[in-house]
Amino acid sequence: MRNILGLALLGSMITSPAWAQQPLFLAYPPKEHQTRASQIFLIGTASPEGEVLVNGQVIPRSPAGNFAPSF
């Protein structure tokens, strides 16, 4: 039992840096998207550290780094 807990702890420490360095991912809109709507929203995620800017404005994100603002 003690070995299993040790491995679980080690596994969480190894994967944490990978999460901290995740790139910006934009799920929506897709590449080459065109719209005639008066508003559009962005859905994506980025590393919780740092900021995500759209047109120079910081957009709010969840503690996990997810965002979904509309413009």
C-alpha positions as CSV (number, residue, x, y, z in Angstrom):
1,M,0.0,0.0,0.0
2,R,2.8,2.4,0.9
3,N,4.5,1.8,-2.5
4,I,1.3,2.5,-4.4
5,L,0.9,5.9,-2.6
6,G,4.5,6.7,-3.3
7,L,4.0,6.0,-7.0
8,A,0.8,8.0,-7.1
9,L,2.6,11.0,-5.5
10,L,5.6,10.7,-7.9
11,G,3.2,10.4,-10.9
12,S,1.4,13.6,-9.9
13,M,4.7,15.5,-9.5
14,I,5.9,14.3,-12.9
15,T,2.8,15.3,-14.8
16,S,2.3,18.7,-13.2
17,P,5.1,20.5,-15.2
18,A,3.5,19.3,-18.5
19,W,0.2,20.9,-17.5
20,A,1.9,24.1,-16.6
21,Q,3.4,24.5,-20.0
22,Q,0.3,23.6,-22.1
23,P,0.1,25.7,-25.3
24,L,-2.8,28.0,-26.2
25,F,-5.6,25.8,-27.6
26,L,-8.5,27.4,-29.5
27,A,-11.4,24.9,-29.9
28,Y,-13.8,27.4,-31.5
29,P,-14.0,29.1,-33.9
30,P,-12.2,26.7,-36.3
31,K,-9.6,27.8,-38.7
32,E,-11.0,29.8,-41.7
33,H,-14.3,30.3,-39.9
34,Q,-16.5,33.0,-41.4
35,T,-19.7,34.5,-39.8
36,R,-22.2,37.2,-40.4
37,A,-23.3,37.2,-36.8
38,S,-23.0,40.4,-34.8
39,Q,-21.2,38.5,-32.1
40,I,-18.8,35.6,-31.8
41,F,-17.4,33.6,-29.0
42,L,-14.0,32.0,-28.4
43,I,-13.6,28.6,-26.6
44,G,-10.2,27.4,-25.6
45,T,-7.7,26.8,-22.9
46,A,-4.2,27.9,-22.0
47,S,-1.8,27.5,-19.1
48,P,-3.3,28.8,-15.9
49,E,-0.2,30.9,-15.4
50,G,0.1,34.1,-17.4
51,E,-2.7,35.9,-19.3
52,V,-4.6,35.4,-22.5
53,L,-5.2,38.7,-24.4
54,V,-7.7,39.4,-27.2
55,N,-7.2,42.7,-28.9
56,G,-5.0,43.8,-26.0
57,Q,-7.6,43.0,-23.3
58,V,-7.1,40.3,-20.7
59,I,-9.9,37.7,-20.9
60,P,-11.2,36.0,-17.8
61,R,-10.4,32.3,-17.4
62,S,-11.2,29.4,-15.0
63,P,-8.6,28.2,-12.5
64,A,-7.8,25.5,-15.0
65,G,-7.1,28.0,-17.7
66,N,-10.3,27.6,-19.8
67,F,-12.0,30.5,-21.4
68,A,-15.2,31.2,-23.4
69,P,-15.7,35.0,-23.9
70,S,-18.1,36.5,-26.5
71,F,-17.5,39.6,-28.5
